[in-house]
Amino acid sequence: MPPFTRLLNFWIKSKGMYERRAQPRQRVFKAGTIEFDGAAVACTIRNISPIGAGLEVANPMGIPHEITLNIVSCKARQHGYIVWRKEKRIGLAFG
């Protein structure tokens, strides 16, 4: 293996670019609503799996740790916990 290829493989592994989720998520583009304390915030579901979802919101500030995700297209609701926030994205673990 050429030195550059070894270096590139090391860099990829060290930067965490491999999938670390227990189950891979399916890319989607669905309307959703984040519900908490009688309030609701519109969101876009960007990816989803049986154990979690990636959400996009206008502003993640003020959204608590524990929420209910309402998936509009299939009229489903899923309770979950926010596990990360980054700019306009939220990572949700169902449970």
Residue pairs with C-beta under 8 A, 6 or more apart in sequence:
12 18
21 49
21 51
21 52
22 51
23 49
23 50
23 51
24 49
25 47
25 48
25 49
25 52
25 53
25 54
26 47
26 48
26 49
27 46
27 47
28 45
28 46
28 47
28 48
29 44
29 45
29 46
30 44
30 45
30 48
30 71
30 72
30 73
31 42
31 43
31 44
31 45
31 72
31 73
32 42
32 43
32 44
32 45
32 55
32 69
32 70
32 71
32 72
33 40
33 41
33 42
33 43
33 69
33 70
33 72
34 40
34 41
34 42
34 43
34 55
34 57
34 63
34 67
34 68
34 69
34 70
34 90
35 67
35 68
35 69
35 70
35 77
36 63
36 64
36 66
36 67
36 68
37 64
40 70
41 57
41 58
41 63
42 57
42 58
43 55
43 56
43 57
43 69
43 90
44 55
44 56
44 57
45 53
45 54
45 55
45 69
45 71
46 53
46 54
46 55
46 56
46 89
47 53
47 54
48 54
50 94
51 93
51 94
51 95
52 80
52 83
52 91
52 92
52 93
52 94
53 69
53 78
53 80
53 91
53 92
53 94
54 89
54 90
54 91
54 92
55 69
55 89
55 90
55 91
55 92
56 88
56 89
56 90
57 63
57 88
57 89
57 90
58 88
59 88
60 85
60 87
60 88
60 89
60 90
63 82
63 90
64 82
65 81
65 82
66 79
66 80
66 81
66 82
67 79
67 80
67 81
67 82
67 92
68 77
68 78
68 79
68 80
69 77
69 78
69 79
69 80
69 92
70 76
70 77
71 77
71 78
78 94
79 94
79 95
80 92
80 93
80 94
80 95
81 92
81 93
81 95
82 90
82 91
82 92
82 93
83 91
83 92
83 93
84 90
84 91
85 91
